[in-house]
């Protein structure tokens, strides 16, 4: 609709500028939320020391953000379709920016955790509708591929850049500034969004607001993320009981959607092999990449002895490579070879990078043992992510674009949480077992991380297998 209206208003140059300016605004809002999901990692020891967190308690600085973020994406994605995606996006920016300030001025554990939870709400509101807005802005396949490449580059590079900024700000100033830096960014992004983004009315709350279904799916998703991120702090029985409760909520939600006159989530959405397959691949791929980023940072700090700033700097080649490749080659590669082939090539590189990283020794060197797999993983992700995003969104109808966007972002959070939980628990368990057998701390820690990298390699192989089978035949 925005494109049709712009054709009536003026020449093509103005219309093109408006759409690409809108893309810049969407990318800026997304970058802020993605940065904040990763920027905390390197600063965690400083936060723990300053506020007196225990080991299990410190995990809630991350978990408090992930649970509402992952749990609300599907709901706010659908609400964006109903009340207008611009309204949802700008409201999310405001909530996220305000919550960031509260995080930055927090002087106690409870205040920081509560502010992080509010950040998760704002992050969900901002992120859930972005892909739906992008698809509406760029309906032509070639331009859409370029726009998705730019968007994916910002998101992927932002994730790795967050590690660097977290180390730099913490070491140069203090950990409070990893949150306060969002204030100027958020204000500028909000003002630009209000001015640049085309308004959309949405379908109206009366045409799809299934509130009982919303409560069920939000509860199910939040509980799922809670089960995953806290698995290492509970006994197996409690984890299984909570997982069973989450499954029961999902089952109740599915029954509700099958019978509701105006369902929150149209079950036909999962009838799309593209959409379902792409989301399944994403869970496995993101689990691999998040595991690499988190465990890789710990390997540099606890095995190679790197400091916060040096650890962040060591990751810088990744966002540089991702940005250059996505902006310069990914869209062209998809246009020439098709999204399916580019996706498979990217996943092959990810498998190779993780396999190479799984041999990282206790006396390893960054240049020979970390940098080569880092570049392979960055190159693979730069190829795979835009192709996967394009496949997923092409499997959704226009009226479901916001919901499909929320679903795609939800599987990112679930995949990332799952990867962090599984790989962290495996690494810690292996390390503790070796320490009990008399191994040295550094050697035992390195062996635990190697096991995590090996399992991550297997997960990447699974992503490649699912993509090859389920998405087979999609070459455009």
N, C-alpha and C positions, 0 to 999 in steps of 0.2 A: 504493500500500500504506500509506504514512504517513497518508493522509487517511482510509482505512478504519479504521485502528487508532485514530486520534484521535476518530472518531465513537463508538467503543466506550468511550473513556476519559472523555469529558466533554462539556459543552455546546459549542455552536457558537462562542461567543465565545473560549473557550480555544483551540480548534482554529485559528480564524482568526488569532488573535494569534501562535500558534506558527508558522504558515506565513509570515506577513508578517515575523516576527522572523527566520526563516530567510532570507528574501529580503534583509533588511538585512545579515546576515552575509555572504551570497554577494556582495552588492554591495561590501561593505568589502574583501573579499579581491581582487575584480576591480579595484577602484579603485587599490589599491596597485600591482598589476602594470602597469596602464595608465599611471598617473602616472610610473612609473619608465621606461617606454618612451619618454616625451616629455620628462621633466624634465632629461635630460642635454643636450638640444639647445642651450639657451641657455648652459649652463655649459661647453661644449666649449672655448672660447678660454682660460678659466681653467685647465681641466685640462691643456691643451696647454702653457701657460706654466709651470705648477707641476712637471709630470712630464717635460717636455722631449720630448713626442711630435713626430714629423715629421707632415707633412700626411697622407700615406697611412696612417701608423701610428695617427693619431688616429681614423680611421674605424673602427678595430677596437674602440674603446670602445662603439660602437653595434653593430657586426657580431657581436662576441663574444656579445652578448645575443640578437640576432635568430636566429642560426643554430641553436643548440639549442632556442630557443623554438619557432621554426617547424618544425624537424625532428621534434620529439618530440610535438607536439600530437595527432597522429593515434594514435600508439602509446599514450600515457597516457590518451587518451579511451577507447580500447578496454579498457585495463587497469582503468580506473575501473568499466566495466560488469562486469568479472570479479571484482575484489577488493572492490568497494564504492566508490561515489563519495565518500562522506564521508571514508573513509580516504585516498583520493587527494588530496582537497581540503586536509585538515588537514596531511598530510605535505608538500604543496606549500607551504603557508603557512610551515611550519617551515624548509624549505630556503631559501625566498626571503628570509625575515627574517634567517637566519644569513648568507646570502651578501651581503645589504645591509650588514651590519655589516663584513664583510670588505672590501667596496668602500669603505666610509667610512674605514677605517683604513689603506687601501693607501697606500704611499709610493713605489711603483715601478710602471713600466709593466706588467710581466709579472703582478704581483700584482693589479692592477686588472682586467686583461683576463681572468685566470683567474676572479676573483670574479664578473665580469659574466657569464661563461659559466655559472657555477653559478646565478646569478640567473635566467638563461634557462631552466635546467632546472626550478627551482622555479616560475617563472611559467607554464611549460607545464603542470605538474602541477596547479596551481591553476585555470588558465583552462579547461582542456580539458573538465572535467566540469560546469561551472557551468550551462550551458544545459540539459543533461540533467537535472540536479537541479531546475531551475526548472520544466521541463515536467512532471516528476513531482509537484511540489508544487501546481501549478495546472492541473488537467486541464480545468476548465470554460473555454470559449473567452473569455468576457468577462473573468474574473479573470486568465486567462493574458495577454490583451492588455494589461491594466493592469500586470501584473508585468513583462512584457517592456518596456513603456514606461519603468518605473522603472529596470530594469536597463540599458537602452540609454541612458537619460539620464545615469546615473552613469558609464557607460563613455565616452560621447561628451564629456560635460563634463569628465571626468577627463583626457582627452587634451589638451584645450585648457588646463585648469587647470595641467597639468604645466609648460607653458611659463612661466606666471606664477610658479609656485613655484620653478622652476629659477632664474629671474632674481632673485627676491627673496632666496632663501637664499644664493645665490652672492655677491650684492652686500652683504647685511647681515652674513653670517658668512664662509663659504668653501664651495668646491664639495663638500667632504667631507659637509656636512650634507644635501645632496640625497639621499644614501644613508642616513645615520644617522637621518633622520626616520622611516624605515620601522620602526625597532626598536620604539618604543611602539605604533605602529599594528599591526604584525604580531603582537605579543604579545597585545594586546587582541582582535584578530580571531581568533587561534587559540583563546584561552580561550572566546570566545563561540561559535565553531564547535563545539568539543567539547561545550559545554553545550546548545546550541540545536538543532543539526542532528539530524534523525532518523537513526539508524544504518541501514545497508543492507548486506546480506551480499554482494551480487553473485552472479553465476552460478557463480563458481569458476574458477580458472585452467585446470582441465582441460577447460573448455568453450569454448575459443576462443583459446588462447594459441599462435598460429602464430609461433614464434620466428624461423624463417628468413624468413618474410614480414615480421616486424617489423624485422629487420635491413635488409632490402632497402628498405622504404618509408622508414625513418628515414634511411638513407644517401642515398636519392634526394632527400628533402625538404631535408636539411641541405645537400647539394651544390647543389640548386636555389637556395636562399637565398644560399649562398656565391657562386654564379655571378652572381646578380643584384646583390648589394650590392658586389661587388668588380669589377664590369665596367669601371668607369672607371679602374682601376689596372692592367689587363692589356691586351695586344694582342688584336686580334680573333681571331687563330688560336687562342690559348689559351682564350679565352672560348667559342668554338664547340666545341672539343674537350671542355671540361668540360660544356657543355650537352648534347652528344651522349652523354657518359657518364651524366649524370643521366637522360636519356630511356631509355637502355638499362636502367638500374636500375628505372625505372618499368615498362618493358615486362616485365622479369623478375618484378617483383612482381605484375603483372596476371596473368601466366601461372600463377604460384604460387597466387594466390587462386582462379583458375578450377579448379584441380585439388586444392587442399588439402581434407582432410576437415573441418577446423575452421578456416576462413579468418579472418585478422585483420580483413579488410574484406570484407564480403559485397558482391559486385559488383552485386547487385540494388539496392543503395542508389542507384546512379547511374541506375537505371531510373526513378526518381522525377523527373518533369519539374520539379516544384517545387524539390526539393533541389538538383538539378544547375543549374537555371536561376538560382536565388537565389544560389548560390555563384559562378557566372560573373558575375552582376551585381555582387556584392560586390567581387570582385577589381578591377573597373574603377572602381567608386565609391570604394573605399578608396584606390586609386592616385591618384585625383584629390584626395581630401581630405588625404592625407598629403603630397602634392606641394605643395598650398596651404600647409599648416602649416609645412613646412620652408622652402620657397622664400619664403613670405611673411615669415617671421622674418628671413631673410637680407636681403630687400628693405628691411625697416624698419631693419636695422642698417647695411648696407653702402651703401644708396642714400640713405635719409632721415637716417642718422646717429644712430639711437636707441641708447641704452645697454641693458644687460641687463634692468634693472628696468622701464624704460619699454617695452621690447619685450614683456615678459611682461604688463604692464598693458594694452597695446594689444590683446591677444588676449582679455582678460577678458569683453568683451561676448558672445563666442561661447559659453562654457560657461553664462553666465547665460541667454542666449536658448534654448539647447538644453535646459537644465534646466526652465525655465518651460514651454516648448512641449511637451516630452515628457511631463512630469508632468501638465500641465493639459489638453492637447488631443489628443495623438497617439492615445491609446487610444480616446477618443471618436470621433475622425475615422475610425479603422479600423473601429470598430463601426458607424458610420453609412454610410460610403461603401465599405468593403471595403479590404483590404490592397493589392490591385492598383492601385486608383485613387489611393490615398494615396501609394504608392510612386512612381507616375508623376509625380504633382504634385511630390513632393520632388525627384526627379531633374531635373525642369524648372527648379526654383529653383537647383539646383546648377549646371546648365549656364549659367543667366543670371548667377549670381554669378561663375563663372570667366570668362565672356566679358567681364564688366565689369572684372574685375581685370586682364585681359590688355592693357588700355590704360594701366596704371599708368605715369606718366611719370617722368623723372629728377628733376624738380622737384615731385614729387607732394606732396599733402597727405593726412594721415591721415583727416581728416573727410570729404573729398570723394572720395578715390581708394582708400581701404582699408576704412573702416568700412562703407559701403553694400554692397560685395560680401561682406564678412565676415558681415554680418547675413543676407544672402540665402543664403549657404552654410550658416550655422548653422540657419536655418529649414528649408532643404531637407533637411539631414541629420537634423534632429529629426523630420521627417515620414517620411523614407525608411527609416531604420535599424530602428525597431521593426516597421514593416510587412514589411521584408525578412527580419528575424529570425523573425517569426511564420510567414511563408511557408516558410522553409527548414525549421524544426523541425516544421511540420505535415506535411512530406513524409517523415518518418522514423517507423518503428515504435518502440514503447516499448522493446523489447530493444536497439534500435540508437541510443537517445537519446544516450548518452555518446559513441559514435562519431560521430554526426552533429554533436554539439556540438564535438568535436575537429576535425572537417572544416571546420566553419564558422569556427572560430578560425584554422585553418591558412590558409584562403583570405584571411583578414584580413591575416595576416603576409605572405603572398606578394604580395598586392595592394599593401600598404604598401611593402614592399621594392622591388617593381617600379617603383612610382611614384617613390620617392626616387632609385633608380638612373637611370632613364631621364631624368627631368626634370633631375636634377643634372648629368648628363653633357651633355645638350643645352644647358643654361644655360652651363656652363663652356666648351664648345666654341665657342659663339657669342661669348662674351666674349673668348676668346683670339683668335679670328679678327679681331674688331674692333680689339683692341689691336695686333695685327700690322699693321693698316691705318692705325694712327696715332690711333685714337680715344682719348679720355680714359678713365681708369679707371672713374669713377662712371658715365659715359654708357654705356660698353661693358657694365658689370655690369648696369645697368638694362635694356639691350636683351636681354641673355641671359636675365634673369628674365622679361621679356615673352614671349619665345619659349617658355619653360617653361610659362607660364600659358596660352598659346595651344594648346599640345599637350595640356595638362590639360583644356582645354575640349573638345577633340576626343575625349579618353578619356571624359569625362562624357557626351557625345553617344552614344558607343558603349554605355555602360551603359544609357542611356535606350532605345536601339534594341533591345538584347537583352531588357530587361524587357518592352517593349511586345510583342515577338514571342513569346518563349519562355514568359512567364508570363501571356499573354493568356487571359482567361476566368476567372482566379482572382479573384473579387471578395469573398471572405469571409475 
